[in-house]
Amino acid sequence: MSHLLCAPFVDGNDIVQLQNGDEIFPAMLKEIRAAQKTITLESFIWSSGKVSTQFVEALSERARAGVRVRIVVDTIGGLN
């Protein structure tokens, strides 16, 4: 996968391949809720609903706890 992304994997990191939202979103939320220093999130699509509410709540809680949270949402993908 590293060669497809044109970015090398960095030693000391774990890589887990996830297939769809049923696998991806719970894993992302788990890591967001465990963050201690920073969170940087980039999303090309952001829609209203149960999943986005869970992300907003988790990110907000971490920000209130002093974690530096940065989010970038694509202008067109965030119009939903």
ZATIDREN-208203 format. One line per field, with one value per residue: chain; x, z, y of N, C-alpha, C, O in turn. Coordinates in pm, whole numbers, plus 32768, in hexadecimal, padded with zeros to 4 digits. Atoms other than C-alpha are relative to their C-alpha. Layout:
chain: A;...
n_X: X;...
n_Z: Z;...
n_Y: Y;...
ca_X: X;...
ca_Z: Z;...
ca_Y: Y;...
c_X: X;...
c_Z: Z;...
c_Y: Y;...
o_X: X;...
o_Z: Z;...
o_Y: Y;...
//
This chain:
chain: A;A;A;A;A;A;A;A;A;A;A;A;A;A;A;A;A;A;A;A;A;A;A;A;A;A;A;A;A;A;A;A;A;A;A;A;A;A;A;A;A;A;A;A;A;A;A;A;A;A;A;A;A;A;A;A;A;A;A;A;A;A;A;A;A;A;A;A;A;A;A;A;A;A;A;A;A;A;A;A
n_X: 8052;7FA7;7FDD;8077;8015;7F85;7FD5;7FC9;802F;7F9F;7FE9;8040;8090;804A;8057;8070;8053;808F;8045;8076;8027;801B;7F7E;7FB1;802F;7FE4;7F70;7FDB;8037;7FB2;7F81;801D;801E;7F86;7F98;7FCE;7FBB;8037;8051;800B;8061;8022;806E;8032;8092;8033;8091;8048;8035;7FD3;7F6E;7FC0;8019;7FA0;7F7E;8002;7FFD;7F7C;7F9D;801B;7FD6;7F6D;7FD7;8018;7F9C;7F7E;7FC0;8004;8050;8001;8059;800D;806C;800B;8070;806F;8029;803D;807E;8077
n_Z: 8000;7FFB;8087;803C;7FC4;8012;7F7B;7FB9;7F7A;7F9D;7F98;7F7F;8012;8025;8074;8002;8075;7FE1;8080;8018;7F8E;7F8A;7FC1;7FF9;7FA2;7F74;7FE7;7FF9;7F84;7F91;7FFC;7FDB;7F70;7FB6;801F;7F8C;8024;8077;8062;8081;804E;8083;8039;807E;7FF9;7F77;8007;7F81;7FDC;7F85;7FFF;7FF2;7F77;7FAB;8016;7FC4;7F6E;7FD6;8019;7FA0;7F7B;7FFD;7FFF;7F78;7FA8;801A;8077;8071;8069;8081;805F;8086;804B;8089;8010;8049;7FB7;7F83;8017;7FE2
n_Y: 7F8A;7F8D;7FD5;7FC4;7F7D;7FB2;7FD4;8073;801C;7FD4;8064;7FE7;7FF1;8077;7FEE;805E;7FEA;8002;800C;7FAD;7FAE;8054;8019;7F85;7F9B;8024;7FFA;7F72;7FC7;8036;7FB9;7F76;7FFD;8021;7F9E;7FB6;7F83;7FBE;8048;7FBD;804D;7FC9;804C;7FCA;8004;7FF6;7FF7;8002;8082;8040;8010;7F7D;7FD3;8046;7FC3;7F7B;8010;8032;7F97;7F94;802D;7FFE;7F73;7FCF;8040;7FC4;8038;7FA3;8040;7FBA;8046;7FC7;8041;7FD0;7FA3;803E;8076;7FDA;7FB8;8053
ca_X: 8000;8123;8181;8018;800C;816B;81B1;8294;821A;82C6;8365;82AC;8151;804C;7F89;7E32;7D71;7BFF;7AFD;79CB;7918;78AF;7A22;7AB2;79D4;79E4;7B5F;7B81;7A9D;7B61;7CA7;7C0E;7B8A;7CE5;7DA7;7E80;7F36;7EB3;7DAD;7DC3;7C9A;7C66;7B20;7AA7;793E;7887;7711;761D;75AE;75F8;7763;77BD;771A;77F5;792A;78C8;7888;79D1;7A9E;79F8;7A37;7BA7;7BC4;7B28;7C27;7D42;7D90;7DE8;7CE1;7D06;7BFF;7BFD;7ABD;7AA7;79C4;78F0;78EA;787C;7748;7662
ca_Z: 8000;8042;7ED2;7E6E;7F5C;7F01;8075;813B;8274;83AC;849E;85E8;8554;852C;83EA;83E4;82A1;82CF;81C2;81F7;82E0;83C6;8408;83CD;84A0;85EA;85C9;8584;86A8;8791;8735;874D;88AA;8911;8886;8985;88C3;8765;866A;84FB;8429;82B5;8211;80AD;8105;8240;825B;8376;8435;854D;84EA;84C0;860F;86B3;8615;867F;87E4;87FA;875F;883D;8976;891E;88D7;8A2A;8AC6;8A34;88FF;87D2;86C9;855B;8454;82DD;821A;80A0;803F;7F47;8012;8147;80A6;80FC
ca_Y: 8000;80EB;80F1;8142;8269;82DE;82FE;821A;816F;81F0;80FA;80DB;8107;7FF8;7FCA;7F28;7F00;7F53;7F0F;7FEB;80D9;7FBD;7F7E;80D9;81BC;80F8;80DD;8253;82AE;81CB;8278;83D4;8388;830B;8437;84EA;85FD;8645;85D9;8637;85C7;85FF;8599;85C0;856D;85D8;859A;85D8;84A5;83B4;8372;84E1;8530;8427;84C4;8625;85B2;84F0;8609;870E;8643;861D;8794;87E2;86F4;87C4;86F6;87D0;877B;87DF;8789;87C7;877C;879B;88BE;87FA;86B7;8774;8810;86EA
c_X: 8057;8021;7F87;7FE8;8075;802E;8033;7FBC;806F;800D;7FBC;7F6A;7FC3;7FA7;7F97;7FAA;7F6E;7FB3;7F8E;7FDD;7FE4;8081;804B;7FD2;8015;8095;802F;7FCF;804E;8083;7FEE;7FEB;807B;806E;8025;803C;7FBF;7FA9;7FFE;7FA9;7FE4;7F93;7FD1;7F68;7FD7;7F6A;7FC5;7FCE;8040;8098;8045;7FEA;8060;808C;8007;8009;8089;806C;7FF0;802E;8098;8034;7FED;8066;808D;804C;7FF1;7FBD;8000;7FAE;7FFE;7F93;7FF9;7F81;7F87;7FCB;7FBC;7F7A;7F84;7FC4
c_Z: 8000;7F75;7FB7;8033;7FEB;8084;804B;8088;8061;806A;8082;7FF6;7FDA;7F8A;8003;7F88;8028;7F7E;7FE7;807E;807E;804B;801B;8070;8093;8022;800B;8082;807B;800F;8025;8096;8056;7FEC;807B;7FDC;7F8C;7FB0;7F82;7FA8;7F7E;7FC5;7F7F;7FFC;8092;7FF5;808B;801B;807D;8009;8013;808A;8062;7FF3;8041;8098;8030;7FEE;8062;808B;800C;8004;808B;8063;7FE6;7F8A;7F8E;7F8B;7F84;7F9E;7F7D;7FB9;7F77;7FF2;7FBE;804C;8083;7FF0;8026;8084
c_Y: 807D;8034;803E;808D;805E;803E;7F87;7FED;8024;7F94;802A;8014;7F7A;8020;7F93;8022;7FEE;800E;8063;804F;7FB1;7FDE;8083;805D;7FD9;8008;8092;803F;7FD0;804D;8093;800A;7FE4;8069;8051;8088;8049;7FA1;8056;7FA7;8049;7FA7;8043;8001;8007;8017;7FFE;7F73;7FCA;7FF7;8087;8039;7FBE;803D;8089;7FF7;7FD3;806A;8074;7FDB;8006;808F;803B;7FC8;8036;7FC7;8066;7FB9;8059;7FAC;804D;7FAF;8041;8055;7FBF;7F87;801E;8048;7FB0;8023
o_X: 8030;8023;7F9A;7FB8;806D;8062;7FED;7F90;80E5;7FA9;7FB8;7F26;8005;7F73;7FB7;7F7E;7F47;7FDD;7F7B;8022;7FFC;807E;808D;8023;8043;80B9;807F;8019;8065;80A9;8040;8023;807D;80D6;7FCF;803B;7F97;7FBA;7FDD;7FCB;7FC7;7FA0;7FC4;7F2D;800B;7F3F;7FFD;7FAE;808F;80D2;80A1;8043;8092;80D3;806A;8054;80BC;80C0;8052;8069;80CC;8095;8043;8083;80EC;80BD;7F85;7FF2;7FDF;7FC0;7FF0;7F9C;7FF8;7F17;7F17;7F51;7F76;7F40;7F18;7F60
o_Z: 7FC7;7F5F;7F61;7FEA;8008;8087;8056;80C7;8042;809E;80A4;805D;7F9D;7F7F;800C;7F79;805B;7F24;7F75;80E3;80EC;80C4;8083;80C2;80E0;8090;8062;80C3;80D8;807E;806D;80D7;80CC;802E;80CA;802E;7F99;7FB4;7F89;7F8E;7F7D;7FC3;7F78;7FAD;80E4;7FC3;80E7;7FBF;80BF;8071;8063;80C0;80BD;8056;8083;80D7;8093;8047;8094;80D1;8072;804A;80BC;80C9;8026;7F70;7F7B;7F58;7F8B;7F93;7F7C;7FAF;7F6B;8022;7FF0;8057;80BA;8053;8033;80AC
o_Y: 80E3;80AD;8095;80E3;80D5;80AD;7F22;804D;8014;7F63;80A0;801C;7F25;8090;7F1C;8094;7F85;8057;808D;8044;7FE2;7FC9;8091;8088;802E;8033;80B2;8089;801D;8071;80CB;8062;8009;8061;8079;80E3;80BD;7F27;80CC;7F34;80C1;7F2D;80BD;804A;7FBC;807F;7FC2;7F29;800D;8015;8093;807B;7FFF;804C;80A9;8042;8008;807C;80AA;802E;8033;80AC;8084;8007;800B;7FEF;809F;7F56;80CF;7F33;80C7;7F35;80BB;802F;7FCC;7F76;7FC8;8073;7FEA;7FE7
//
